[in-house]
Amino acid sequence: MLARQIIRRCLSLLPVLWMLAYAGAAGSAPALEQVAAGVNIDPDQISVSGISSGGFMAHQFHVAHSDHIMGAGIVAGGPYYCAHGTILDAVTRCSQFVMLECSALGLDARWCGNSDLTPGNKTEIEHVARTSFAEAKKQEVEGTISKLANLRNGKVYLFSGAHDHIVPLGVMDALFHFYADTDKGGVAAENMAYRRTFPARHTMVRDSFDKPAGDVVGPCPLPPADPPANDKDAYIDDCEAVAKASALKNHCLCQPAAASAAGAPCPPRGKEAICRDLADVDLAGAILKRIYGVQALKDARVPVAESEVLAFDQRQVFGKFSDTPYNALQNASMAREGYVFIPKACKDGRTCKLHVAFHGCRQGGTTDGRIGHSGNLFAKFAGYNEWAQANQIIVLYPQIQARGGASPLTPPLNPRGCWDWWGQNYTHTAYHTQHGTQIKAVAQMINILAGGKNLLEIPAE
């Protein structure tokens, strides 16, 4: 009883703490049809990825539209319907958010620990995966998501930082079982990668290639030096130096020929997974290579100017499937502007791939407040565009931004600008299906990029 009182107390304080994250609306932008005029996407080469709430959303979208989504990359996310439609489960059973807020308030560690209900052992992890897939089966029977058999042919990349204190390893392990178990997703082992030992916090890991000047990209801080979240923290970290130091420590930098001559394995026995995971410091590249294949990304990445990330008006997207687009926009917490990166080679009509990248909480909307700049830092600096430019991949960055309540006395509906993966007091019960407002909006964006074809099914309201 006391633990639940602490949880409720923490939740009651969150609106006050979160209101600082509110971002104002961006200016008007052209319609997506105008920005993407003349592009030609391959309908068999559409994929998704995301981090944190965007990781939950990428998986959710993959399950909802697996007939057209051929691959998914999930960073610090979790399994389908993890939150069971409630905010309380989202912040206690699917993340350690309440425990972290509880500790930050200086409350007794024993009470704070009681708010961590995430799966911590094999039995609990398998139970979460089983419950998650059962909900997916239910939605499949009701016809609100694609056939789950489609998942078997998907390409999947999973990543959990070894020092992630927000979405713990057990939650990601449950997601792995959702995809990999033969009685669930049944994805073939050769089509999956799960990186779970990389020495990073809850962040989008990248290296120093084409890194912007200044402190936009962090230095990959690790505990106990992990700083508290603040408005300047973009949750994008250059982890190249950390990866190199860890590779040296674990003797991953050995030369195979020399090691063979000396009778030693390379990498050393017991270090294979660690050395393999350290190689994925360019996380966006690792995701795209797993989904599309190394041969499909045969050209090396190239630098990309910030100005090449183009804004479009997300409000007009709602007008394609909603009779009340402005209200739908407000309820769904979608920002006024979304972003898209279109490689030069994709502007002349040649067939290109399409990747949808979902940002995490506090990363969307108008989070780039630097003087002389506008737009979202994740869309510019997460590392996707450099690979996309060289390999004909259009990258869509749909955007969520913080939203307050209906009045100053009501709590914020989405105070940190997260994608909806819990439903309660947000986009409500159908959030995890094709009927979900955010899922419909992103599906409509894909249809627009597909030349106006009704490629992805969008149920009527």
C-alpha positions as CSV (number, residue, x, y, z in Angstrom):
1,M,0.0,0.0,0.0
2,L,2.8,2.4,0.9
3,A,4.6,1.7,-2.3
4,R,1.5,2.6,-4.4
5,Q,1.1,5.8,-2.4
6,I,4.7,6.7,-3.2
7,I,4.0,6.0,-6.9
8,R,0.9,8.1,-6.9
9,R,2.8,10.9,-5.1
10,C,5.5,10.8,-7.7
11,L,3.0,10.8,-10.6
12,S,1.2,13.7,-9.0
13,L,4.5,15.7,-9.1
14,L,5.4,14.8,-12.7
15,P,3.2,17.5,-14.3
16,V,5.1,20.2,-12.4
17,L,8.4,18.7,-13.3
18,W,7.5,18.1,-16.9
19,M,5.9,21.4,-17.8
20,L,9.4,22.7,-18.4
21,A,9.6,20.3,-21.3
22,Y,6.8,22.0,-23.1
23,A,7.8,23.3,-26.5
24,G,5.9,25.9,-28.6
25,A,4.5,25.2,-32.0
26,A,6.7,25.6,-35.0
27,G,5.8,27.7,-37.9
28,S,4.0,26.6,-41.0
29,A,5.7,24.4,-43.6
30,P,4.7,23.0,-47.0
31,A,2.7,19.8,-47.3
32,L,4.5,16.5,-47.5
33,E,3.3,16.0,-51.1
34,Q,5.1,19.2,-52.1
35,V,8.3,18.4,-50.2
36,A,8.4,14.8,-51.6
37,A,7.2,15.5,-55.1
38,G,8.6,13.1,-57.6
39,V,10.0,10.5,-55.2
40,N,9.4,6.8,-55.9
41,I,9.7,4.4,-53.0
42,D,10.0,0.6,-53.2
43,P,6.9,-0.8,-51.4
44,D,8.9,-3.9,-50.4
45,Q,11.7,-1.9,-48.8
46,I,9.9,0.0,-46.0
47,S,11.3,-0.3,-42.4
48,V,11.1,1.4,-39.0
49,S,13.3,2.1,-36.0
50,G,13.2,4.2,-32.8
51,I,14.6,4.9,-29.4
52,S,12.8,4.9,-26.0
53,S,9.1,5.8,-26.6
54,G,10.1,5.8,-30.2
55,G,11.4,2.2,-29.8
56,F,8.1,1.1,-28.3
57,M,6.4,2.9,-31.2
58,A,8.6,1.3,-33.9
59,H,7.8,-2.1,-32.6
60,Q,4.1,-1.3,-32.2
61,F,4.0,0.0,-35.8
62,H,5.8,-3.0,-37.0
63,V,3.3,-5.4,-35.4
64,A,0.3,-3.3,-36.6
65,H,1.5,-3.1,-40.3
66,S,3.9,-6.1,-40.6
67,D,2.4,-6.8,-44.1
68,H,4.3,-3.8,-45.4
69,I,7.1,-3.2,-42.8
70,M,10.0,-5.5,-43.7
71,G,12.2,-4.7,-40.8
72,A,12.5,-2.9,-37.4
73,G,15.3,-1.5,-35.2
74,I,14.4,-1.0,-31.5
75,V,16.7,0.9,-29.1
76,A,15.6,0.8,-25.5
77,G,12.1,-0.1,-26.2
78,G,9.8,-2.9,-25.1
79,P,7.2,-5.5,-26.2
80,Y,3.8,-4.9,-27.7
81,Y,1.1,-3.8,-25.2
82,C,3.7,-3.8,-22.4
83,A,1.8,-1.1,-20.5
84,H,-1.6,-2.8,-20.8
85,G,-3.2,0.5,-21.6
86,T,-2.3,2.2,-18.3
87,I,0.2,4.9,-17.4
88,L,1.0,3.3,-14.1
89,D,2.2,0.0,-15.8
90,A,4.2,2.1,-18.3
91,V,6.3,3.8,-15.6
92,T,6.6,0.8,-13.3
93,R,6.4,-2.4,-15.3
94,C,7.9,-1.3,-18.6
95,S,10.4,1.3,-17.4
96,Q,12.0,2.4,-14.1
97,F,10.8,5.9,-14.5
98,V,8.9,6.2,-11.2
99,M,11.8,4.7,-9.3
100,L,14.2,7.2,-10.8
101,E,11.8,10.1,-10.0
102,C,11.3,8.7,-6.5
103,S,15.0,8.5,-5.9
104,A,15.5,12.1,-7.3
105,L,13.0,13.3,-4.7
106,G,15.2,11.9,-1.9
107,L,12.7,9.3,-0.7
108,D,13.7,6.1,1.1
109,A,15.5,3.7,-1.2
110,R,13.4,0.8,0.0
111,W,10.2,2.6,-1.0
112,C,11.6,3.6,-4.3
113,G,12.7,0.1,-5.0
114,N,9.2,-1.2,-4.6
115,S,8.1,0.9,-7.6
116,D,10.4,-1.1,-9.9
117,L,8.1,-3.8,-11.3
118,T,10.1,-4.5,-14.5
119,P,10.9,-8.2,-15.2
120,G,14.0,-9.2,-13.4
121,N,14.4,-13.0,-14.0
122,K,13.8,-15.6,-16.7
123,T,10.3,-16.5,-15.5
124,E,9.1,-12.9,-15.4
125,I,10.7,-12.0,-18.8
126,E,9.0,-15.0,-20.5
127,H,5.7,-14.1,-18.8
128,V,5.8,-10.6,-20.1
129,A,6.6,-11.8,-23.6
130,R,3.8,-14.4,-23.5
131,T,1.3,-11.8,-22.3
132,S,2.4,-9.4,-24.9
133,F,2.0,-11.9,-27.8
134,A,-1.4,-13.0,-26.5
135,E,-2.6,-9.4,-26.9
136,A,-1.2,-9.3,-30.4
137,K,-3.0,-12.6,-31.2
138,K,-6.2,-11.1,-29.9
139,Q,-5.9,-8.0,-32.1
140,E,-5.0,-10.2,-35.1
141,V,-8.3,-12.2,-34.6
142,E,-10.2,-8.9,-34.3
143,G,-8.6,-7.7,-37.6
144,T,-7.0,-4.6,-36.1
145,I,-3.4,-5.5,-37.0
146,S,-1.6,-7.4,-39.8
147,K,-1.2,-11.1,-39.7
148,L,1.5,-12.0,-37.2
149,A,2.9,-14.6,-39.5
150,N,4.4,-11.7,-41.5
151,L,6.9,-11.2,-38.6
152,R,8.7,-14.4,-39.4
153,N,10.2,-12.9,-42.5
154,G,11.2,-9.6,-40.9
155,K,14.7,-8.3,-40.2
156,V,15.1,-7.2,-36.6
157,Y,17.8,-5.3,-34.7
158,L,17.6,-4.8,-30.9
159,F,19.9,-2.6,-28.7
160,S,20.0,-2.1,-25.0
161,G,22.8,-0.1,-23.4
162,A,24.5,-1.8,-20.5
163,H,24.0,1.3,-18.3
164,D,20.4,2.0,-19.3
165,H,18.5,2.9,-16.1
166,I,15.3,3.9,-17.7
167,V,14.3,0.9,-19.8
168,P,16.1,-2.0,-18.2
169,L,17.5,-5.1,-19.8
170,G,14.6,-7.3,-18.7
171,V,12.1,-5.3,-20.8
172,M,14.3,-5.6,-23.9
173,D,14.7,-9.3,-23.2
174,A,11.0,-9.7,-23.3
175,L,10.9,-8.0,-26.6
176,F,13.6,-10.4,-27.9
177,H,11.4,-13.3,-26.9
178,F,8.4,-11.7,-28.6
179,Y,10.3,-11.8,-31.9
180,A,12.5,-14.9,-31.5
181,D,10.4,-17.6,-29.8
182,T,9.0,-20.1,-32.3
183,D,5.6,-19.9,-30.6
184,K,5.5,-16.2,-31.0
185,G,7.1,-14.0,-33.7
186,G,9.4,-16.8,-34.9
187,V,12.0,-14.6,-36.6
188,A,14.9,-16.7,-37.8
189,A,18.1,-16.3,-35.9
190,E,20.0,-15.1,-39.0
191,N,17.5,-12.3,-39.4
192,M,18.0,-10.9,-35.9
193,A,20.6,-9.1,-33.9
194,Y,20.5,-8.3,-30.2
195,R,23.1,-6.1,-28.8
196,R,22.9,-5.9,-24.9
197,T,26.5,-5.3,-23.6
198,F,27.5,-1.9,-25.2
199,P,28.7,0.4,-22.4
200,A,26.1,3.2,-22.9
201,R,23.3,4.9,-21.0
202,H,19.7,5.4,-22.3
203,T,20.8,7.2,-25.5
204,M,21.1,7.0,-29.3
205,V,24.7,5.8,-29.7
206,R,26.7,7.2,-32.6
207,D,30.4,7.9,-33.4
208,S,32.2,11.1,-34.3
209,F,31.5,10.9,-38.1
210,D,30.0,14.2,-39.3
211,K,29.4,15.3,-35.7
212,P,28.1,18.8,-35.3
213,A,30.2,21.4,-33.5
214,G,29.3,22.3,-29.9
215,D,27.6,20.2,-27.3
216,V,24.6,19.0,-29.3
217,V,25.9,15.5,-29.3
218,G,27.0,14.3,-25.8
219,P,30.2,12.6,-24.8
220,C,28.7,9.2,-23.8
221,P,28.7,9.7,-20.0
222,L,28.5,6.5,-18.0
223,P,27.6,5.9,-14.3
224,P,28.4,7.2,-11.8
225,A,29.1,10.3,-13.9
226,D,25.7,10.0,-15.7
227,P,24.2,13.5,-15.4
228,P,20.6,14.1,-14.5
229,A,18.2,14.8,-17.4
230,N,18.0,18.5,-18.4
231,D,16.6,20.5,-21.2
232,K,19.9,20.5,-23.1
233,D,20.3,16.7,-23.1
234,A,19.4,15.5,-26.5
235,Y,20.1,11.8,-25.6
236,I,22.4,11.4,-28.6
237,D,26.0,10.5,-27.6
238,D,29.3,10.1,-29.3
239,C,30.5,6.8,-27.8
240,E,33.5,6.2,-30.1
241,A,36.1,6.8,-27.5
242,V,34.2,4.7,-24.9
243,A,33.9,1.8,-27.4
244,K,37.6,2.0,-28.3
245,A,38.6,2.0,-24.7
246,S,36.4,-1.0,-23.9
247,A,37.6,-2.9,-27.0
248,L,41.2,-2.4,-25.8
249,K,40.3,-3.5,-22.3
250,N,38.7,-6.7,-23.6
251,H,41.4,-7.4,-26.1
252,C,39.1,-7.0,-29.0
253,L,41.7,-5.2,-31.1
254,C,43.7,-8.3,-31.8
255,Q,44.8,-9.2,-35.3
256,P,43.3,-12.6,-36.3
257,A,46.4,-13.7,-38.2
258,A,48.8,-12.9,-35.4
259,A,46.4,-14.4,-32.8
260,S,46.1,-17.6,-34.9
261,A,49.9,-17.9,-35.2
262,A,50.2,-17.5,-31.4
263,G,47.5,-20.1,-30.9
264,A,45.1,-17.6,-29.3
265,P,41.5,-17.0,-30.4
266,C,40.5,-13.6,-31.7
267,P,38.4,-12.2,-30.1
268,P,39.3,-14.0,-26.8
269,R,37.0,-16.7,-25.6
270,G,34.2,-15.4,-23.6
271,K,34.5,-11.9,-25.1
272,E,32.9,-12.7,-28.4
273,A,29.5,-11.0,-27.6
274,I,31.2,-7.9,-26.0
275,C,33.6,-7.4,-29.0
276,R,30.7,-7.9,-31.5
277,D,28.5,-5.4,-29.7
278,L,31.3,-2.8,-29.5
279,A,31.5,-2.8,-33.3
280,D,28.0,-1.2,-33.4
281,V,29.0,2.2,-32.2
282,D,27.5,3.7,-35.4
283,L,24.1,2.5,-34.3
284,A,22.0,4.0,-37.1
285,G,24.3,2.3,-39.6
286,A,24.1,-1.0,-37.7
287,I,20.3,-0.8,-37.8
288,L,20.1,-0.1,-41.5
289,K,22.6,-2.8,-42.4
290,R,20.7,-5.4,-40.4
291,I,17.4,-4.5,-42.0
292,Y,18.6,-4.0,-45.6
293,G,21.8,-6.1,-45.7
294,V,25.4,-5.0,-45.9
295,Q,25.3,-5.4,-49.7
296,A,22.4,-3.1,-50.0
297,L,24.4,-0.4,-48.1
298,K,27.5,-0.9,-50.2
299,D,28.4,2.8,-50.4
300,A,30.1,4.4,-47.4
301,R,28.2,7.2,-45.6
302,V,28.8,10.8,-46.6
303,P,28.4,14.1,-44.7
304,V,25.0,15.8,-44.8
305,A,24.1,19.4,-44.2
306,E,21.5,20.2,-41.6
307,S,19.6,22.2,-44.2
308,E,18.9,19.0,-46.2
309,V,16.5,17.8,-43.5
310,L,13.2,19.3,-44.7
311,A,10.2,20.2,-42.7
312,F,6.6,19.5,-43.7
313,D,3.2,20.3,-42.2
314,Q,1.9,17.3,-40.2
315,R,-1.5,18.9,-39.7
316,Q,-2.3,18.4,-43.4
317,V,-1.7,14.7,-43.0
318,F,-4.6,14.4,-40.6
319,G,-6.9,16.0,-43.2
320,K,-6.5,12.9,-45.3
321,F,-8.3,10.6,-42.9
322,S,-10.0,12.8,-40.2
323,D,-13.0,15.0,-40.4
324,T,-11.6,17.1,-37.5
325,P,-7.9,17.4,-38.3
326,Y,-7.1,20.1,-35.7
327,N,-8.7,18.3,-32.8
328,A,-7.1,15.0,-33.9
329,L,-3.8,16.8,-34.0
330,Q,-4.2,18.1,-30.5
331,N,-5.4,14.7,-29.1
332,A,-2.5,12.8,-30.8
333,S,0.1,15.3,-29.6
334,M,1.6,15.5,-33.1
335,A,3.8,18.5,-33.7
336,R,2.9,21.0,-36.4
337,E,6.0,20.0,-38.4
338,G,7.5,16.7,-39.3
339,Y,10.8,16.1,-41.1
340,V,12.0,14.1,-44.0
341,F,15.4,13.5,-45.5
342,I,15.4,12.9,-49.2
343,P,18.8,11.9,-50.8
344,K,19.8,13.8,-53.9
345,A,19.6,10.6,-55.9
346,C,15.9,10.1,-54.8
347,K,14.7,13.4,-56.2
348,D,14.9,12.3,-59.9
349,G,12.4,9.5,-59.8
350,R,14.6,6.5,-59.2
351,T,13.3,3.9,-56.8
352,C,14.4,4.3,-53.2
353,K,14.0,2.6,-49.9
354,L,12.0,4.2,-47.0
355,H,12.9,4.2,-43.4
356,V,10.8,5.7,-40.6
357,A,12.8,6.8,-37.6
358,F,10.8,7.5,-34.3
359,H,12.5,9.9,-31.9
360,G,12.3,9.4,-28.1
361,C,10.8,11.5,-25.4
362,R,12.1,15.1,-25.2
363,Q,13.6,14.6,-28.7
364,G,10.8,15.7,-30.9
365,G,8.9,18.9,-31.9
366,T,11.0,22.0,-31.6
367,T,13.8,20.6,-29.5
368,D,16.5,22.3,-31.5
369,G,16.6,25.7,-29.9
370,R,20.0,26.8,-31.1
371,I,20.2,30.3,-32.5
372,G,19.8,30.3,-36.3
373,H,18.5,26.7,-36.3
374,S,15.1,25.1,-36.1
375,G,13.7,21.6,-35.9
376,N,14.5,18.4,-34.3
377,L,18.0,17.3,-33.2
378,F,17.3,13.6,-33.6
379,A,16.3,14.1,-37.3
380,K,19.6,15.9,-37.9
381,F,22.2,14.1,-35.8
382,A,21.1,10.5,-35.0
383,G,23.2,9.2,-37.8
384,Y,20.7,7.9,-40.3
385,N,21.1,10.6,-43.0
386,E,24.7,10.0,-43.8
387,W,24.0,6.4,-44.7
388,A,20.7,7.4,-46.5
389,Q,22.4,9.9,-48.7
390,A,24.9,7.4,-50.0
391,N,22.5,4.5,-50.4
392,Q,19.2,5.9,-51.7
393,I,17.1,5.7,-48.5
394,I,14.5,8.3,-47.8
395,V,14.2,8.8,-44.0
396,L,10.9,10.0,-42.5
397,Y,11.0,11.6,-39.0
398,P,7.4,12.0,-37.8
399,Q,7.2,14.3,-34.7
400,I,5.6,14.4,-31.3
401,Q,5.8,17.3,-29.0
402,A,4.9,18.1,-25.4
403,R,1.2,18.8,-24.8
404,G,-0.4,20.3,-21.7
405,G,-3.9,19.4,-20.3
406,A,-7.2,21.1,-21.2
407,S,-6.6,23.7,-18.5
408,P,-3.9,24.7,-16.0
409,L,-5.6,22.5,-13.4
410,T,-5.5,19.3,-15.5
411,P,-2.3,17.3,-15.8
412,P,-0.4,17.3,-19.1
413,L,-1.5,14.7,-21.6
414,N,2.0,14.2,-22.8
415,P,4.4,16.4,-20.9
416,R,7.6,15.0,-22.3
417,G,6.7,14.6,-25.9
418,C,6.6,10.8,-26.0
419,W,5.0,8.6,-28.5
420,D,1.9,6.9,-27.2
421,W,2.6,3.3,-26.0
422,W,0.3,3.3,-23.0
423,G,-3.0,4.8,-24.2
424,Q,-4.6,6.0,-20.9
425,N,-5.3,9.8,-21.0
426,Y,-3.5,10.0,-24.3
427,T,-4.9,8.5,-27.6
428,H,-6.8,5.9,-25.6
429,T,-7.6,2.2,-26.1
430,A,-6.9,1.6,-29.7
431,Y,-3.4,3.2,-29.6
432,H,-1.5,-0.1,-30.3
433,T,-3.6,-1.0,-33.4
434,Q,-4.2,0.3,-36.9
435,H,-6.9,2.4,-35.4
436,G,-4.5,4.3,-33.2
437,T,-4.4,8.0,-34.2
438,Q,-0.6,8.2,-34.3
439,I,-0.3,4.9,-36.2
440,K,-2.8,6.2,-38.7
441,A,-1.0,9.5,-39.1
442,V,2.4,7.8,-39.8
443,A,0.7,5.3,-42.1
444,Q,-0.8,8.2,-44.0
445,M,2.7,9.8,-44.3
446,I,4.0,6.6,-45.8
447,N,1.1,6.5,-48.3
448,I,1.8,10.0,-49.3
449,L,5.5,9.1,-49.9
450,A,4.2,6.2,-51.9
451,G,2.6,8.6,-54.4
452,G,-0.8,8.7,-52.8
453,K,-1.4,5.0,-53.0
454,N,-3.4,3.4,-50.2
455,L,-0.4,1.1,-49.5
456,L,-1.0,0.8,-45.7
457,E,-4.6,0.3,-44.6
458,I,-6.0,3.2,-42.6
459,P,-9.3,2.2,-40.9
460,A,-12.2,4.7,-41.0
461,E,-13.0,6.6,-37.8
